[in-house]
Amino acid sequence: MVVVFTESAHKHGFQEEDFYEVLESGPLKLRSRRGLEGVYELYGRNYAGEYLHIAYRREAGRDIVFHMRAMSPREKQRHRKNL
């Protein structure tokens, strides 16, 4: 799997390592809540225990990560329910 990170993915201070750590944690994966074609959202935790929301799209055989931020309180609550 080829993963590309856009500049906007790092806007909130999270790094590429955080993405891979969330993947290893067994995140909740959903299709875009906004109904965007080929866009997925991950809800999970990095090794530091931070709850992260990550958005990416599948395009031409690669994943393009364009958004990483801390989860909102409501998102954390949803994530905990789905564990």
C-alpha positions in Angstrom: 0.0 0.0 0.0 1.3 3.4 -1.0 0.4 6.2 1.4 0.8 9.9 0.5 0.4 12.7 3.0 -0.8 16.1 1.9 0.5 19.3 3.6 -3.0 19.8 5.2 -2.7 16.4 7.0 -0.1 17.9 9.3 -2.1 21.1 10.0 -3.0 20.0 13.6 0.5 18.9 14.5 0.2 15.2 13.9 2.8 13.3 11.9 3.0 10.3 9.5 3.9 8.0 12.5 0.6 8.9 14.1 -1.3 7.5 11.1 0.6 4.2 11.2 0.1 3.9 14.9 -3.6 4.4 14.6 -3.7 1.7 11.9 -2.0 -0.7 14.2 -4.4 0.0 17.0 -7.4 -1.5 15.1 -9.3 1.7 14.4 -13.0 2.2 13.6 -13.2 2.7 9.8 -16.2 4.4 8.3 -17.1 5.7 4.9 -17.2 9.5 4.7 -20.0 10.9 6.9 -20.4 13.6 4.2 -21.0 11.0 1.5 -17.8 11.7 -0.4 -17.0 8.9 -2.9 -13.8 7.0 -2.0 -13.2 8.9 1.2 -12.8 7.1 4.5 -12.5 8.1 8.2 -10.5 6.4 10.8 -11.1 6.8 14.6 -8.3 5.4 16.7 -5.5 6.0 19.2 -1.8 6.5 18.7 0.9 5.1 21.0 0.7 8.3 23.2 -2.9 7.5 23.9 -4.3 10.4 21.9 -7.7 9.9 20.2 -7.3 10.8 16.5 -9.7 11.3 13.6 -8.0 10.7 10.2 -9.6 11.3 6.8 -8.1 9.8 3.6 -9.2 8.9 0.1 -8.3 6.0 -2.2 -7.1 7.1 -5.6 -5.2 5.3 -8.3 -3.9 2.5 -6.1 -2.8 4.7 -3.2 -4.2 6.2 0.0 -4.0 10.0 0.3 -4.2 11.2 3.9 -5.4 14.8 3.9 -6.7 15.3 7.5 -5.5 14.3 11.0 -6.8 15.9 14.2 -7.7 15.1 17.8 -11.2 13.7 18.2 -14.0 15.8 19.5 -15.6 14.7 22.8 -18.6 13.3 20.9 -16.3 11.3 18.6 -14.4 9.9 21.6 -17.7 8.7 23.1 -18.7 7.0 19.8 -15.2 5.4 19.5 -15.4 4.0 23.0 -18.9 2.5 22.4 -17.6 0.7 19.3 -14.6 -1.0 21.0 
